[in-house]
Amino acid sequence: MKRGAVILCGGHSTRMGRDKATLPFGDETLLERIVRRLRPLVEEVTVVGRAGQVLPPLPPDVRIAHDEIENQGPLGGLQAALLHTRMDAVYVTGCDVPFLQPAFVALLFESLGDAAIAVAEEGGFTHPLAAVYRRTIRPVVERLLAAERRRPVFLYDEVETVRVGDEALRAADPDLRSLANLTTPEAYDAALARLAAEPGA
């Protein structure tokens, strides 16, 4: 199975008030950091943004795609990703999880088995941007979007989905740092403080 990664960064960052993809984080941007963390784990990295979005400089082997239709949420970004990827399955994440752990990503791929999706489920909540999706589900995604059924849970009901629970997730990532996404200025400031306290985090 050819493994890829997709980073969705086309949202409008309303709560943050600034484009999260270009936020400084140490000596790089958030998007550059996520790309750097994922590249050694997969054969291909694809970044999905919105039309006209200015992205930071990225390595030449990183593929750039755009939402086919804007404001469709994670399912719309997933549709664009599955359209453009050449991989059999992709780990999908946002650009705002600076402490993403390699073991966490590996666990989701290993958990996929013969299923169509493997998704992290923490505290009873599924995380659609911490999941592995097979490319073959694209027609199902497109059908749901056409029906304006944009919630990822509808997709999980349609295809075989493995939910990877707390115990397994914490075995790979004890503090669940991979799920700590930065949605507000306060969360961003806290992450910067953590980076300053733990430079190798």
SEMISE-126038 format. One line per 2 residues: number of its first residue (from 1); their letters; for each residue x, y, z of C-alpha. Coordinates in nm, 3 decimals, always signed. Layout:
<nodes>
NUM) A) X:Y:Z  ...
</nodes>
This chain:
<nodes>
1) MK) +0.000:+0.000:+0.000  +0.139:+0.336:-0.103
3) RG) +0.107:+0.581:+0.186  +0.053:+0.953:+0.148
5) AV) -0.033:+1.247:+0.370  -0.270:+1.535:+0.308
7) IL) -0.260:+1.864:+0.495  -0.577:+2.072:+0.478
9) CG) -0.512:+2.444:+0.519  -0.789:+2.611:+0.318
11) GH) -1.005:+2.719:+0.610  -1.053:+3.086:+0.691
13) ST) -0.910:+3.059:+1.046  -1.200:+3.265:+1.180
15) RM) -1.135:+3.200:+1.549  -0.761:+3.247:+1.512
17) GR) -0.803:+3.573:+1.319  -0.499:+3.497:+1.099
19) DK) -0.418:+3.236:+0.836  -0.289:+2.945:+1.043
21) AT) -0.078:+2.806:+0.758  +0.155:+3.105:+0.774
23) LP) +0.172:+3.152:+1.151  +0.535:+3.152:+1.275
25) FG) +0.632:+2.854:+1.487  +0.996:+2.857:+1.589
27) DE) +1.203:+2.920:+1.279  +0.931:+2.802:+1.038
29) TL) +0.558:+2.835:+0.980  +0.297:+2.595:+1.109
31) LE) +0.244:+2.452:+0.760  +0.617:+2.405:+0.701
33) RI) +0.648:+2.226:+1.034  +0.368:+1.979:+0.956
35) VR) +0.512:+1.912:+0.610  +0.854:+1.848:+0.763
37) RL) +0.713:+1.608:+1.018  +0.514:+1.408:+0.766
39) RP) +0.757:+1.380:+0.474  +0.973:+1.100:+0.626
41) LV) +0.664:+0.891:+0.702  +0.500:+0.876:+0.359
43) EE) +0.577:+0.864:-0.011  +0.385:+1.180:-0.102
45) VT) +0.263:+1.492:+0.077  -0.024:+1.697:-0.066
47) VV) -0.131:+2.036:+0.066  -0.490:+2.139:-0.005
49) GR) -0.560:+2.512:+0.017  -0.819:+2.752:-0.113
51) AG) -0.788:+2.928:-0.448  -0.565:+3.233:-0.423
53) QV) -0.427:+3.141:-0.082  -0.064:+3.242:-0.031
55) LP) +0.136:+2.953:+0.112  +0.485:+2.958:+0.260
57) PL) +0.768:+2.810:+0.050  +0.746:+2.431:+0.046
59) PP) +0.978:+2.156:-0.082  +0.939:+2.098:-0.458
61) DV) +0.812:+1.742:-0.412  +0.509:+1.861:-0.211
63) RI) +0.196:+1.856:-0.427  -0.041:+2.156:-0.409
65) AH) -0.414:+2.117:-0.468  -0.716:+2.340:-0.414
67) DE) -1.069:+2.282:-0.292  -1.294:+2.214:-0.588
69) IE) -1.571:+2.412:-0.415  -1.497:+2.636:-0.117
71) NQ) -1.664:+2.623:+0.223  -1.740:+2.251:+0.215
73) GP) -1.551:+2.179:+0.537  -1.315:+1.885:+0.591
75) LG) -1.514:+1.663:+0.356  -1.457:+1.911:+0.071
77) GL) -1.085:+1.918:+0.145  -1.080:+1.539:+0.156
79) QA) -1.251:+1.524:-0.183  -0.983:+1.745:-0.337
81) AL) -0.710:+1.543:-0.171  -0.841:+1.210:-0.295
83) LH) -0.880:+1.354:-0.643  -0.517:+1.464:-0.662
85) TR) -0.326:+1.201:-0.466  -0.149:+0.911:-0.636
87) MD) -0.133:+0.710:-0.314  -0.355:+0.418:-0.208
89) AV) -0.431:+0.569:+0.131  -0.360:+0.905:+0.293
91) YV) -0.328:+1.035:+0.646  -0.532:+1.355:+0.662
93) TG) -0.456:+1.635:+0.905  -0.492:+2.008:+0.947
95) CD) -0.195:+2.245:+0.943  -0.244:+2.340:+1.308
97) VP) -0.117:+2.035:+1.500  +0.248:+2.130:+1.559
99) FL) +0.319:+1.842:+1.797  +0.202:+1.567:+1.561
101) QP) +0.383:+1.244:+1.653  +0.519:+0.994:+1.396
103) AF) +0.406:+0.697:+1.608  +0.050:+0.834:+1.604
105) VA) +0.044:+0.852:+1.225  +0.198:+0.502:+1.199
107) LL) -0.071:+0.363:+1.431  -0.352:+0.495:+1.212
109) FE) -0.198:+0.337:+0.901  -0.141:+0.008:+1.083
111) SL) -0.499:+0.008:+1.211  -0.650:+0.043:+0.863
113) GD) -0.628:-0.327:+0.772  -0.886:-0.399:+0.503
115) AA) -1.114:-0.114:+0.609  -1.173:+0.207:+0.414
117) IA) -1.101:+0.447:+0.702  -0.911:+0.439:+1.030
119) VA) -1.000:+0.736:+1.249  -0.881:+0.847:+1.592
121) EE) -1.159:+0.842:+1.852  -1.075:+1.011:+2.181
123) GG) -1.322:+1.046:+2.466  -1.599:+0.921:+2.238
125) FT) -1.531:+1.189:+1.975  -1.396:+1.104:+1.632
127) HP) -1.129:+1.326:+1.474  -1.173:+1.341:+1.095
129) LA) -0.845:+1.531:+1.063  -0.658:+1.254:+1.241
131) AV) -0.748:+0.967:+1.014  -0.636:+0.750:+0.723
133) YR) -0.860:+0.731:+0.416  -0.837:+0.503:+0.114
135) RT) -0.844:+0.678:-0.221  -1.122:+0.443:-0.337
137) IR) -1.381:+0.619:-0.119  -1.377:+0.936:-0.331
139) PV) -1.708:+0.856:-0.511  -1.877:+0.819:-0.172
141) VE) -1.734:+1.153:-0.056  -1.855:+1.323:-0.374
143) RL) -2.202:+1.173:-0.338  -2.230:+1.299:+0.020
145) LA) -2.114:+1.647:-0.081  -2.368:+1.656:-0.364
147) AE) -2.637:+1.568:-0.111  -2.507:+1.842:+0.124
149) RR) -2.431:+1.579:+0.388  -2.095:+1.729:+0.486
151) RP) -2.046:+1.585:+0.834  -1.769:+1.320:+0.838
153) VF) -1.987:+1.092:+1.050  -2.204:+1.035:+0.742
155) LY) -1.896:+0.901:+0.564  -1.817:+0.666:+0.850
157) DE) -2.169:+0.527:+0.825  -2.126:+0.461:+0.453
159) VE) -1.794:+0.271:+0.444  -1.610:+0.030:+0.674
161) TV) -1.444:+0.241:+0.941  -1.206:+0.142:+1.220
163) RV) -1.225:+0.367:+1.524  -0.892:+0.372:+1.707
165) GD) -0.968:+0.442:+2.073  -0.802:+0.610:+2.368
167) EA) -0.593:+0.318:+2.492  -0.428:+0.253:+2.155
169) LR) -0.384:+0.623:+2.082  -0.214:+0.687:+2.417
171) AA) +0.017:+0.390:+2.365  +0.150:+0.572:+2.058
173) DP) +0.119:+0.929:+2.188  +0.079:+0.934:+2.569
175) DL) -0.023:+1.300:+2.593  -0.224:+1.294:+2.269
177) RS) -0.021:+1.586:+2.140  -0.118:+1.485:+1.787
179) LA) -0.475:+1.595:+1.859  -0.383:+1.934:+2.010
181) NL) -0.493:+2.163:+1.730  -0.455:+2.539:+1.753
183) TT) -0.790:+2.705:+1.694  -0.753:+3.024:+1.900
185) PE) -0.481:+3.282:+1.976  -0.469:+3.146:+2.331
187) AY) -0.398:+2.793:+2.208  -0.131:+2.928:+1.974
189) DA) +0.038:+3.119:+2.258  +0.031:+2.809:+2.478
191) AL) +0.190:+2.602:+2.201  +0.464:+2.860:+2.155
193) AR) +0.530:+2.847:+2.529  +0.554:+2.469:+2.512
195) LA) +0.797:+2.492:+2.222  +1.013:+2.738:+2.417
197) AE) +1.013:+2.508:+2.719  +1.071:+2.194:+2.513
199) PG) +1.276:+2.295:+2.205  +1.277:+1.939:+2.072
201) A) +0.899:+1.894:+2.107
</nodes>
